[in-house]
Amino acid sequence: MAAAVESVVVVHNVAKRHNVGTLARSATAFGVAEVVVVGRRDVSAFGSHGATSHLRFRHFVSLALARAYLKASRRADPGLSNP
């Protein structure tokens, strides 16, 4: 039997730092395992209503570093491409 595939959401340059809480709730509802935040570090999970306890968060300063992480962890990255 094949191993379970984990879903990852990549968020780049969050404009409103409180949007991460709402995103965490949605990601948890869809079974996402990890949220990769690129760019802004001062995000807030306000409004997550506990959803963040079901997710792993990673932060990267650039899309290139996030892409390298995803490739190294053997995750497909169809939505991430170099400009």
C-alpha positions as a Markdown table, in Angstrom:
| # | Residue | x | y | z |
|---|---|---|---|---|
| 1 | Met | 0.0 | 0.0 | 0.0 |
| 2 | Ala | 1.3 | 3.5 | -0.8 |
| 3 | Ala | 2.3 | 5.9 | 1.9 |
| 4 | Ala | -0.2 | 8.7 | 2.7 |
| 5 | Val | 0.5 | 12.0 | 1.0 |
| 6 | Glu | 0.6 | 15.1 | 3.2 |
| 7 | Ser | -0.7 | 18.3 | 1.8 |
| 8 | Val | 1.2 | 21.5 | 2.2 |
| 9 | Val | 0.0 | 25.1 | 1.8 |
| 10 | Val | 2.6 | 27.7 | 0.8 |
| 11 | Val | 1.7 | 31.3 | 1.7 |
| 12 | His | 3.9 | 34.1 | 0.3 |
| 13 | Asn | 4.0 | 37.7 | 1.6 |
| 14 | Val | 0.9 | 37.7 | 3.8 |
| 15 | Ala | -0.6 | 41.2 | 3.5 |
| 16 | Lys | -2.6 | 41.1 | 6.7 |
| 17 | Arg | -0.8 | 39.2 | 9.4 |
| 18 | His | -4.1 | 38.0 | 11.1 |
| 19 | Asn | -5.2 | 36.2 | 7.9 |
| 20 | Val | -3.0 | 33.3 | 8.9 |
| 21 | Gly | -5.5 | 32.2 | 11.6 |
| 22 | Thr | -8.3 | 32.0 | 9.1 |
| 23 | Leu | -6.0 | 30.2 | 6.7 |
| 24 | Ala | -5.1 | 27.7 | 9.5 |
| 25 | Arg | -8.8 | 26.9 | 10.1 |
| 26 | Ser | -9.4 | 26.2 | 6.4 |
| 27 | Ala | -6.2 | 24.2 | 6.0 |
| 28 | Thr | -7.1 | 22.0 | 9.0 |
| 29 | Ala | -10.6 | 21.5 | 7.6 |
| 30 | Phe | -9.0 | 20.2 | 4.3 |
| 31 | Gly | -6.5 | 18.0 | 6.1 |
| 32 | Val | -3.4 | 20.0 | 5.4 |
| 33 | Ala | -0.4 | 18.9 | 7.4 |
| 34 | Glu | 1.9 | 21.9 | 7.1 |
| 35 | Val | 1.8 | 25.6 | 6.3 |
| 36 | Val | 5.0 | 27.1 | 4.8 |
| 37 | Val | 5.1 | 30.9 | 5.3 |
| 38 | Val | 7.4 | 32.8 | 3.0 |
| 39 | Gly | 8.5 | 36.4 | 3.6 |
| 40 | Arg | 6.8 | 38.1 | 6.5 |
| 41 | Arg | 7.7 | 36.6 | 9.9 |
| 42 | Asp | 5.4 | 38.6 | 12.1 |
| 43 | Val | 2.2 | 36.6 | 11.3 |
| 44 | Ser | -0.4 | 35.9 | 13.9 |
| 45 | Ala | -2.6 | 32.8 | 14.3 |
| 46 | Phe | -5.3 | 35.0 | 15.9 |
| 47 | Gly | -8.7 | 33.5 | 15.0 |
| 48 | Ser | -7.5 | 30.0 | 14.4 |
| 49 | His | -9.7 | 28.7 | 17.2 |
| 50 | Gly | -7.1 | 26.0 | 18.0 |
| 51 | Ala | -6.5 | 24.8 | 14.4 |
| 52 | Thr | -2.8 | 25.6 | 14.7 |
| 53 | Ser | -2.4 | 22.7 | 17.1 |
| 54 | His | -3.1 | 20.4 | 14.1 |
| 55 | Leu | -0.6 | 22.0 | 11.7 |
| 56 | Arg | 3.2 | 22.3 | 11.4 |
| 57 | Phe | 4.4 | 25.8 | 10.5 |
| 58 | Arg | 7.8 | 26.6 | 8.8 |
| 59 | His | 9.1 | 30.0 | 7.8 |
| 60 | Phe | 11.4 | 30.9 | 4.9 |
| 61 | Val | 12.7 | 34.3 | 3.9 |
| 62 | Ser | 12.4 | 33.5 | 0.1 |
| 63 | Leu | 10.5 | 31.3 | -2.3 |
| 64 | Ala | 13.7 | 29.7 | -3.4 |
| 65 | Leu | 14.5 | 28.4 | 0.1 |
| 66 | Ala | 10.9 | 27.2 | 0.5 |
| 67 | Arg | 11.1 | 25.4 | -2.8 |
| 68 | Ala | 14.4 | 23.8 | -1.8 |
| 69 | Tyr | 12.8 | 22.6 | 1.4 |
| 70 | Leu | 9.9 | 21.1 | -0.4 |
| 71 | Lys | 12.2 | 19.3 | -2.9 |
| 72 | Ala | 14.4 | 18.0 | -0.2 |
| 73 | Ser | 11.4 | 16.6 | 1.7 |
| 74 | Arg | 10.4 | 14.9 | -1.6 |
| 75 | Arg | 7.2 | 16.9 | -2.0 |
| 76 | Ala | 6.0 | 17.9 | -5.4 |
| 77 | Asp | 6.0 | 21.7 | -6.1 |
| 78 | Pro | 3.8 | 22.2 | -9.1 |
| 79 | Gly | 2.9 | 25.7 | -8.0 |
| 80 | Leu | 6.4 | 27.0 | -7.3 |
| 81 | Ser | 8.6 | 27.9 | -10.1 |
| 82 | Asn | 11.6 | 30.2 | -10.5 |
| 83 | Pro | 10.8 | 33.6 | -12.2 |
